[in-house]
């Protein structure tokens, strides 16, 4: 990208490529302290372009002694809707509407829109019977594969950014990886989330950019190389909760004081089958290749409670942290009897650099909530 052309304004020029799923289409910004060039998403590039165009027109029209009112009308006319105040757009249908119909058809019609204009699909591993530390793990607790799509531009034909996390057994791992690679869907991490589970379960994080329908077809083919139950018609069973765990069919009421847990954490969660899920986004803006990535694409701290009887609960999930937060969070968890089960990355080129710490405990739910709150307080998290 170092050879990307510069425009007269010295900031941004459009680039495009037809290289398939990895094509970069949008705006490149060159210059800056290190002289590097990087890709900007539409949302980031538009205000930069608008600012430069408006500055140029203002200087030109000022020389011609054009009145300020006329200057504003000219600017709005030339810049179009990008320069006009945002209007309240109607909420997108829960399934994303016609613009996502082809993707829905490929993946079984069970995707739902999430905050940030993200279409998300869940594929709970209801076929697996996994235990960890004597706890039978529910699919919504730690066995939910998911895939999320977000358009990189306007219109139903715009390319998409896709991220996800696939739950796989050891023998499924490489057949699925091969199918994904053949279709241009890349892997950004492969690792464990829990410890001492039986059978062994691995988690494969994936990423792609390009035609969302082709990416969906690749993912469908790859999942077919595993025993992941795949939906065949529209419905609600496979949806994702905010905490990034796939939903399961309705279960009996949670045997937990969820209101007390929410008060302790400072964040309200939601019941997802037999699981109480909490999602805590980070306070800063996170980008990948210059494109903003919403929390609903796996960048919020996820906390799941699964009741184990008598006011106790097993907890798991992952804290999303910057490097400076990693060890303070470890100390907070360990001081409160919560085990750290994994520490790793999920992405390759995000900014700021993020790390994901998975955890486990099975104890009094109220006590565990206090320990989780101590860890949350050591992160730059956004509370609702």
N, C-alpha and C positions, 0 to 999 in steps of 0.2 A: 504493500500500500504506500510505501515511501515515495513512489513516483506519481501519485495521484495529482491531477492538475489543480491549480489554484485559480479561483476566479478573481476578477478585478478587485472585489471587496476583501480578498485575502482570507476568506473564512470557509465557505462551503460550496461545493459543486455536486451535482447529481452524478451518480455512478450506477451502472447496472451490469448484470452478467447473466448468462444463460447456462451456468455451470451445473444446474440441477439443484438438489436439496441444499448444497452448501453455498449457493449463490448469495452474494451480498448485494442487496438492492436498497438504495437510500441515499444518504448524504455522507460525504467524507469531509472531515475538518482537519486542516493542516496547520502547521505552525505551533505556537505555544513555546513554553520554556525548553522542551526537549526536541523540538522540531519534528516530532512524529506526526503521522497522519492516522486517524482512527475513524471507524464507522460510527455514524450517529443514527439513531432511530428517528422516524418521522417526528415523534413528539419532541425530541430534543433539538432536531435541526430546524423545524419551522420557525420558532421564535428568533433563532439566530439569523436566518435568512430575512425574516420580516424586519428585524431591527436594522440590518444593513440597507435593505431597500428603502425603508422609510427615511433613514439618515441621508441617503443619497438624494432622494426626492426633496426632502426638506431643504437641503443646501441649494439644490437647483432652483426650486420655486422661490426661495428667499431672495436669490439673486434677481429674479424676475419681479420681485415685489408682489407676489401673489398673496392675498389675504389668508389668514390661518384657517378659516372655515373652508375655503376652497381647497386648501392644501390637504385637509383631512379627508374631504370627499374624494379627491384624486387618489390618495393613499388607499382608502378602503376599496375603491373601484379596482385598482391595479392589483392589490394583494389578495382580494377576494375574501372568502370566508375565514382564511387563516388569521386575518387581521381583525375581524369582527368579534365582538364579545360572544362567548360561548352561550348557546341557547340550551334550554332544557330539552334534551332529546328523550323520546319515549323509551321506557325500559325495554330491553331486549327480552323476547320470550325465554322461558326457562330452558328450552332446548336450543336456543341460539337463532331460531328462525330459519328462513330459506337459505341464508348465506352459509349455514353449517349443515344443510340437509345431506349433502353428499358424504361428508365425514361421518355424520350420525348413521347413515345407512351402512357404511363399511364396518363401523365398530358396534353395531347393534342397537343404536338409537337410545342409549341410556346416558349420554353425556348431559351435564347440566351447566348452565352459566354460573360463574363465580365472580366475585368482585374483581375489577380490573379487566373486564371484557375477556375473561378466560373461559374456554369450554373444557370441562374436565370429565374424564371417564374413570370409573373405578372397576377393578376386576378382582373381587375378593377371592382368596384361595380357600373356598369352602370345601375343596377336595382334600385339603391337608388336615391332618390331626396331629398337632404339634404341642408338646409339653416343654416347659422350661421351669426348673426349680420346683417341680411338682404342680405347676399351674397349667391347666389346659388352656391354650391360647385361643381366644376367639378370633375369627377372621378380621373383625373391625379393630382389634387391639394391636396387632403387629403383622398381619398377613394380607394386607390390602395393596395390590398393584394399582398404579394409577398412571394416566397419561393426560397432559394438559396442553391445549392449543391456544395461541394468541396471535391474531393478525398483526403483521408488521407494517401495514398500511391501510388505506381506506378501500372499501369495496369488497364484494364477495370473491373477487378473483385475486386479491392480494395474497402474497406468500405469508407463511405462518412460522412462528417460533414454537417449537415443541419441546417439552421436557417431561420426564416421568421417572418412575421407580418401579421396577418389576421384581416381584417376589418369586424366587425360583429354587428348586432343589438342586443339589450339586450335579446330578446327571442331566438336568435341563439347561444348565448354564451355557455351555458352549454351543449346542445346537441353536439356541435362541440368539446368541451373540452372532453366529455366522449368518443367520437369516437377516438380522438387522443390518449388518455390515454390507451385505449384498444389496440392500435397498437404500443405502446411504444414511442410515440412522446410526449415530455414533454412541460410544460408551464413554461416560465421564467418571464412573467409579463402579467398582465391584467389591463388596465387603459384607461383613456381618452387621447385625443390629443388636442381637441379644447373644447370651452366652449359654452354653450347656443345654441347648434345645435339642429335641429329638423328634423327628429326623432333622438333620442339619438343613438350615435355610440360608440362602444368600440373597443379596439385594443388588440389582443392577440398575444404575442410574443412566438414563439415555437422553440424548439431545439431537435435534435436527432443525434445519431451516429449509423452507422451500414450499412446494405444492402440498397443502395439507391433506388432500385426498390421497396422493401417492404415499405420503408418510404414514397415513392411517392404514393403507393397504399393506405396507411393509410391517407395521406393528401387528396387524391382524395375522399375517402369515407367520411372523416370528412367534407369537403367542401360541399358534397352532403347533409349534414344535415342543410345547410343554403341555401339561395336563390342566392348565388354567381354564376354568369354566368360562366359556364365551357366550355372551347373550346373542339371541337370534331374533329378538323383537323388542320393541320399545317397552320400557317399564321403569321401575324405580329401584330395583334391588341393588344395582351395581354402583350407585352414586357415591361420590366422595364427600366426606365431611370436611369442615374447615381445617381440622388438624391433620389432614392428609391421610386418613385411614378409611378404607372402603366400608360402606354401610352394609349391614346385614339385616335380614328380615326382623321385624319387630319382635322384641322379647319382653319378658315381664319387667315391671318397673324396677329401676335401679335401686339396689339395697345400699344406698349411699346418701349422706346428707350433702347433696350437690350445692345447695345454697351456701352452706358453710364453707365448702371448698372454694366456691367462687369468691366469697368475701375474703378469704385468706389470700388467694392468688391475686385478687384485684381485677380479675377477668372472668366473665361469665362464659361457660361452655355450653355444650348441647349433648343431649342423649342421642346416641347412635346405636340402636339396638341395645345390647347389654353393656355398652361402653359409654363412659362420660368423657367427652373430648373437649380440649381447650386449645385454641390457636392464638398465639401472641406474636403479631408482626413486629418487625424491627422499625425503629424510628427513622432511619436514613433511607435514601433512595438507593436501590440496588440495580445495577445494569449488567448486561452480558452482551459483548460486542456492540456497546453503545445503545442497546435497546433496554428500556426499563422493564424489569421483571417483577410482576406483582407478587405479594405474599402468597396468593392462592396457587402459585406455581411451585410450591414446596419451600418457600423462603421464610416461613413463620415458625417460631418455636412450637413444637407439637407436644402436648401432654395428654396421655390417655390413662384413665382409671378403669380397671376391671374388678368389680366386687369379688371378694373371695370369702365372704361370710363374716358375721359378727363385727361389722363396722370396719373390717380390713379391706384392703384393695391391693392388687398388683398394679404397678405403674411402669410405663415405658414411654418412649418418645424420643425427641431430640431437641437440644438447645442449638440455636443458630447464633454463632458468635464471631466476633473479630478476634484476631490473634491475641490482643491485649486482654480479652475477657476469658480466654480458655482456662487458665489456671485458677483465677478467682472462682469460676464456676465449679471447677473440680473440687476445690477446698470446701465450698458451700455444700455441695452434694455429699461429700464424704463425712463432713462434720455432722450431717443429719442422717447418717445411716443409709444413704442411697448409693448404690454401686454405679460406677462408670463402666459401660460394656463396650464402647467403641468411640474412637475419635478420628475423624477423617474429613475429607472434602467431598462434596457432591457435584461440583462444577469445575470447569477448567479455566475460564477467562472472565469470571465475575469481578465486579468492582463495587465496593471494597472486597478484598479477599475474605472469604467466610469459611468457618469450620463448623462441623456438626458433631455434637456429643450426645451419644445415646446412653440411656440410663435404665436402671431396674431396681425395684424393691417390692416387697410384699409385707405390709405392716398396717398399723392403724391409719386410716385414710386421712384423718385430720392432722395427725403428726407428719405424715408425708407431705401434705399440702404446705405446711410451714417450711419444710426443708426445700421444697420446690420454689416457694416464694423467696427464700434467701438466695437461691441461685438466680432467679429472674432479676432480683434487685442488682445483680452484678453485670447485667447486660443492658444495652441501650434498646429496651423494648418499649413498645407503644401500648399503653393500657387504655381500655375503653371504660 
